[in-house]
Amino acid sequence: MSASAFAPLRCTDPAAFGRVAVLMGGSSSEREVSLDSGRNVLEALQSRGVDAHAVDGIPALVDALVHGRFDRVFNILHGGDGENGVLQGLLQGFEIPCTGSGVLGSALSMDKIRTKQVWISAGLPTPQFVRLAPGADLRAAALELGLPVFVKPSSEGSSVGVARVLAEADIDAAIEVARGYGGEMLMEQMVVGDELTVGVLGEVALPSIRIVPKGEWYDYNAKYIAEDTQYLCPGLEGENEAAIRTLALAAFRAAGCSGWGRIDVMRDRASGELLLLEVNTAPGMTSHSLVPKAARELGVSFEELCWRILEQTL
């Protein structure tokens, strides 16, 4: 796939967008990452002449919309109500166009468990898992599923609240993590192999990225802080690269997603099988973020990427 896979820009006049709210920050556990992403998006849009303005959180946005201050929203509000369908339903009621997926795609993909259930029903591959209701016997579930496993909140992102259970001795620490969140948890069999991600922009799957952290795990620190994580793009070659892009698009569509997003995938080292992990409907746009890296591989600058995302609201 080459840059020619992208259609020509639909418009070149920034005035066509009207007044744009770049929604960032908010109150989720991903606030600081969202603020970083939002500042980058805001600068990129303004550099191309778009009348864009920062808005911190949904209450501030509602106040602005009630007073008719914006014509559309570039949503870069990570996690919480920015990605779970609440914002999307609100804007649908205001009849304000917004970047990214609609209510269904946002709500479903924010819930890792339900997303995996949909993928399974569609015949798409994903690691074995169990749903842990609040107060569930995590120890019994881990031993039944088979170690090693990951335990993570069903509706959090950015590797927040993830516990690794490599041996039975790790289970107590995972139980404490689960207690800290109190909600539904996902326990997923650990796949040993390559960690990959595929960005989606419209109908185009971007080149895959293989993530090689300096440490053993691609955790929050490796994602947003460390400077020694390697990102290999494209992450695979030949038929394998074509296969992961095809799988990513199928997973994106099956989850009811649209506009843009990112699919996280593991490639089992022993079998070579590709296994779907989750969908992100408002991916990061920081200096460490992966969708901009993949877009650059196709010759699309950060500024053009932001323009193309916003263009989808026209």
Phi and psi in degrees as a GROMACS rama.xvg file:
@    title "Ramachandran Plot"
@    xaxis  label "Phi"
@    yaxis  label "Psi"
@TYPE xy
-123.295  179.001  SER-2
-60.442  -21.6363  ALA-3
-66.8441  -12.2807  SER-4
-66.6201  -22.1591  ALA-5
-81.1959  136.47  PHE-6
-69.9089  157.629  ALA-7
-58.3725  155.468  PRO-8
-56.6422  139.53  LEU-9
-75.0114  -27.0771  ARG-10
-150.415  157.491  CYS-11
-121.99  -2.24122  THR-12
-98.1931  112.838  ASP-13
-61.5169  -22.0221  PRO-14
-65.3824  -19.7249  ALA-15
-63.5953  -23.8043  ALA-16
-83.1143  -16.0312  PHE-17
68.2421  -147.535  GLY-18
-93.3024  123.612  ARG-19
-111.932  129.925  VAL-20
-91.6711  123.911  ALA-21
-95.8683  102.952  VAL-22
-85.5276  123.088  LEU-23
-145.417  176.318  MET-24
78.213  -106.49  GLY-25
73.4496  -160.185  GLY-26
-123.256  11.0452  SER-27
-77.9247  175.536  SER-28
-67.3335  -11.5266  SER-29
-102.376  20.7225  GLU-30
-54.7458  -50.2044  ARG-31
-64.9277  -39.4598  GLU-32
-64.2516  -40.4917  VAL-33
-62.9254  -41.2089  SER-34
-62.4206  -41.2281  LEU-35
-62.9808  -48.3532  ASP-36
-58.9146  -45.8477  SER-37
-62.1994  -41.5265  GLY-38
-61.5126  -39.407  ARG-39
-66.765  -43.902  ASN-40
-63.6144  -44.9254  VAL-41
-58.1759  -47.3506  LEU-42
-62.8346  -40.6935  GLU-43
-64.5915  -44.653  ALA-44
-66.9638  -43.6106  LEU-45
-63.3865  -33.4019  GLN-46
-65.1025  -21.4879  SER-47
-103.443  15.2267  ARG-48
87.2185  7.14885  GLY-49
-75.8565  137.648  VAL-50
-80.1487  74.9314  ASP-51
-107.192  145.779  ALA-52
-140.86  143.474  HIS-53
-76.4022  138.053  ALA-54
-133.402  125.167  VAL-55
-98.8828  101.344  ASP-56
88.614  160.545  GLY-57
-68.8148  -41.7833  ILE-58
-56.9249  -41.7406  PRO-59
-65.1948  -36.5989  ALA-60
-65.9937  -43.6254  LEU-61
-58.2667  -45.5527  VAL-62
-58.2132  -42.6599  ASP-63
-66.8654  -39.2775  ALA-64
-69.883  -37.3415  LEU-65
-58.3464  -33.6553  VAL-66
-95.0617  10.4808  HIS-67
67  35.3049  GLY-68
-88.0687  -15.5052  ARG-69
-132.503  150.943  PHE-70
-101.647  -22.4116  ASP-71
-161.993  167.522  ARG-72
-128.203  129.805  VAL-73
-96.204  107.023  PHE-74
-87.6335  115.804  ASN-75
-128.089  31.7913  ILE-76
-87.2709  103.376  LEU-77
-79.6431  134.624  HIS-78
73.8114  175.657  GLY-79
53.6699  -141.629  GLY-80
-69.8758  -10.7787  ASP-81
-75.7416  -22.9426  GLY-82
-124.108  -1.60791  GLU-83
-101.022  9.77567  ASN-84
102.443  -17.5799  GLY-85
-64.6901  -51.357  VAL-86
-60.6565  -43.2227  LEU-87
-63.1774  -40.1592  GLN-88
-66.7784  -40.4386  GLY-89
-58.7119  -49.2466  LEU-90
-69.1192  -31.3432  LEU-91
-61.7068  -40.1426  GLN-92
-65.4763  -35.48  GLY-93
-81.5771  -7.99253  PHE-94
58.5413  43.3542  GLU-95
-110.639  120.911  ILE-96
-64.0348  146.813  PRO-97
-140.775  145.465  CYS-98
-67.6917  155.999  THR-99
86.6925  -168.975  GLY-100
-69.877  160.583  SER-101
-83.0153  -161.537  GLY-102
-62.0902  -50.7453  VAL-103
-63.7231  -52.155  LEU-104
-61.2032  -38.2591  GLY-105
-68.4728  -48.62  SER-106
-64.3984  -43.786  ALA-107
-67.4447  -48.7468  LEU-108
-72.0937  -20.5756  SER-109
-69.8017  -21.6284  MET-110
-100.989  101.992  ASP-111
-60.0482  -37.4475  LYS-112
-66.3579  -50.3384  ILE-113
-66.2782  -34.3877  ARG-114
-61.2457  -44.9787  THR-115
-64.8287  -36.0618  LYS-116
-63.5159  -39.9282  GLN-117
-66.0248  -43.7846  VAL-118
-60.2533  -43.6045  TRP-119
-60.9996  -43.0444  ILE-120
-65.1975  -25.706  SER-121
-90.9273  2.88097  ALA-122
76.734  22.2136  GLY-123
-97.3502  144.117  LEU-124
-81.7328  136.458  PRO-125
-151.503  150.269  THR-126
-59.6851  152.13  PRO-127
-61.5399  148.619  GLN-128
-154.051  166.505  PHE-129
-135.106  149.894  VAL-130
-90.1902  132.784  ARG-131
-112.941  107.936  LEU-132
-71.103  158.709  ALA-133
-54.1074  130.031  PRO-134
85.1337  3.67029  GLY-135
-66.389  158.38  ALA-136
-80.3386  92.8663  ASP-137
-65.4118  -37.6822  LEU-138
-61.8684  -47.4237  ARG-139
-64.1048  -39.4814  ALA-140
-64.7192  -41.0928  ALA-141
-64.8784  -42.0644  ALA-142
-70.7282  -32.3946  LEU-143
-72.4592  -42.7824  GLU-144
-69.2409  -37.2958  LEU-145
104.35  123.074  GLY-146
-76.647  151.953  LEU-147
-84.7103  156.329  PRO-148
-139.894  162.306  VAL-149
-105.628  143.669  PHE-150
-122.382  126.906  VAL-151
-150.4  152.96  LYS-152
-58.5618  142.476  PRO-153
-67.7648  -25.636  SER-154
-129.267  42.1929  SER-155
-123.165  163.072  GLU-156
-130.497  -172.372  GLY-157
56.5192  32.0083  SER-158
60.447  26.1594  SER-159
-77.8675  129.459  VAL-160
73.7258  22.5323  GLY-161
-88.8139  133.392  VAL-162
-119.153  136.883  ALA-163
-101.426  130.328  ARG-164
-117.68  94.9541  VAL-165
-88.5659  -29.3633  LEU-166
-145.536  167.578  ALA-167
-59.339  -27.9354  GLU-168
-66.2184  -18.5677  ALA-169
-86.2398  -8.05536  ASP-170
-65.8779  -39.5809  ILE-171
-59.6363  -40.2377  ASP-172
-65.0892  -38.4677  ALA-173
-65.8141  -36.1085  ALA-174
-62.4932  -39.0623  ILE-175
-65.3711  -39.4599  GLU-176
-61.3891  -45.0994  VAL-177
-61.9708  -40.8104  ALA-178
-62.989  -34.8162  ARG-179
-64.3145  -26.5229  GLY-180
-99.054  -33.8189  TYR-181
77.3641  -19.8431  GLY-182
-95.7316  -165.986  GLY-183
-66.9059  137.729  GLU-184
-119.359  153.305  MET-185
-108.843  128.481  LEU-186
-110.792  123.223  MET-187
-128.767  136.2  GLU-188
-61.1272  135.074  GLN-189
-75.2174  131.226  MET-190
-100.347  124.972  VAL-191
-91.9644  115.715  VAL-192
165.432  -151.667  GLY-193
-89.5092  133.844  ASP-194
-93.9577  124.579  GLU-195
-131.197  160.035  LEU-196
-145.339  147.991  THR-197
-130.728  119.581  VAL-198
-80.5443  149.008  GLY-199
-124.555  131.237  VAL-200
-130.807  104.365  LEU-201
66.412  -119.809  GLY-202
-102.572  13.2613  GLU-203
-111.461  127.201  VAL-204
-88.7867  122.416  ALA-205
-74.009  164.709  LEU-206
-55.9793  141.844  PRO-207
-69.1881  157.512  SER-208
-124.265  127.911  ILE-209
-96.5552  128.951  ARG-210
-102.472  123.791  ILE-211
-124.154  91.8102  VAL-212
-72.6711  153.394  PRO-213
-63.4536  -41.8012  LYS-214
-84.2377  -167.391  GLY-215
-78.9592  -24.5218  GLU-216
-128.519  149.986  TRP-217
-92.0095  78.7756  TYR-218
-96.7756  -170.507  ASP-219
-57.3411  -43.3825  TYR-220
-62.2384  -44.3557  ASN-221
-65.4689  -32.3343  ALA-222
-72.9995  -44.7246  LYS-223
-117.99  -13.5914  TYR-224
-119.762  -51.9707  ILE-225
-62.3083  145.054  ALA-226
-104.446  3.79924  GLU-227
-109.073  9.77889  ASP-228
-75.2291  133.766  THR-229
-96.6122  140.203  GLN-230
-124.31  109.674  TYR-231
-99.5846  119.839  LEU-232
-133.54  122.754  CYS-233
-71.2725  153.992  PRO-234
-79.4814  -22.4961  GLY-235
-129.581  179.507  LEU-236
-132.238  155.404  GLU-237
53.6047  -130.085  GLY-238
-63.0955  -33.0216  GLU-239
-65.3938  -39.2448  ASN-240
-66.8012  -42.8001  GLU-241
-62.3241  -38.3688  ALA-242
-67.1357  -41.266  ALA-243
-70.6104  -33.2535  ILE-244
-69.5572  -40.0918  ARG-245
-63.1538  -42.9017  THR-246
-63.5346  -42.696  LEU-247
-61.4319  -43.8031  ALA-248
-64.1452  -41.0846  LEU-249
-63.5625  -41.6332  ALA-250
-66.2308  -40.6171  ALA-251
-61.0834  -47.167  PHE-252
-69.3041  -40.7295  ARG-253
-60.5636  -32.1965  ALA-254
-82.842  5.264  ALA-255
74.994  20.1883  GLY-256
-87.3972  159.875  CYS-257
-156.683  167.113  SER-258
85.7867  -85.1177  GLY-259
-158.014  161.072  TRP-260
174.103  -164.549  GLY-261
-150.946  136.286  ARG-262
-111.369  127.183  ILE-263
-96.0351  134.611  ASP-264
-136.69  145.056  VAL-265
-110.885  144.064  MET-266
-114.109  112.186  ARG-267
-61.9153  125.645  ASP-268
-65.9443  -34.7692  ARG-269
-77.7434  -44.2797  ALA-270
-100.788  -19.67  SER-271
79.8834  1.74798  GLY-272
-69.2067  139.507  GLU-273
-91.9142  130.96  LEU-274
-129.338  126.592  LEU-275
-77.3833  135.954  LEU-276
-103.579  -59.5084  LEU-277
-164.881  170.927  GLU-278
-115.836  142.407  VAL-279
-119.592  117.514  ASN-280
-93.5223  -7.05791  THR-281
-138.168  71.2794  ALA-282
-62.751  159.216  PRO-283
-63.5161  150.658  GLY-284
-130.287  40.1671  MET-285
-91.5944  -178.988  THR-286
-66.003  -19.3828  SER-287
-97.1923  -3.64417  HIS-288
-75.4698  157.314  SER-289
-96.0157  -34.7263  LEU-290
-61.0029  -45.2882  VAL-291
-60.3637  -36.9097  PRO-292
-62.3343  -44.2044  LYS-293
-68.2092  -38.0205  ALA-294
-63.8272  -38.0102  ALA-295
-62.1791  -30.6015  ARG-296
-62.3853  -26.4639  GLU-297
-98.218  12.0336  LEU-298
81.2596  16.1343  GLY-299
-99.9208  115.843  VAL-300
-70.4235  165.674  SER-301
-59.6807  -40.658  PHE-302
-63.7778  -43.4501  GLU-303
-67.7374  -37.1427  GLU-304
-58.8606  -47.785  LEU-305
-61.7695  -40.5086  CYS-306
-60.8783  -46.5999  TRP-307
-64.8115  -37.8545  ARG-308
-63.9123  -46.695  ILE-309
-65.5476  -34.1954  LEU-310
-60.2048  -27.6191  GLU-311
-66.6841  -12.4466  GLN-312
-88.2057  -6.44948  THR-313
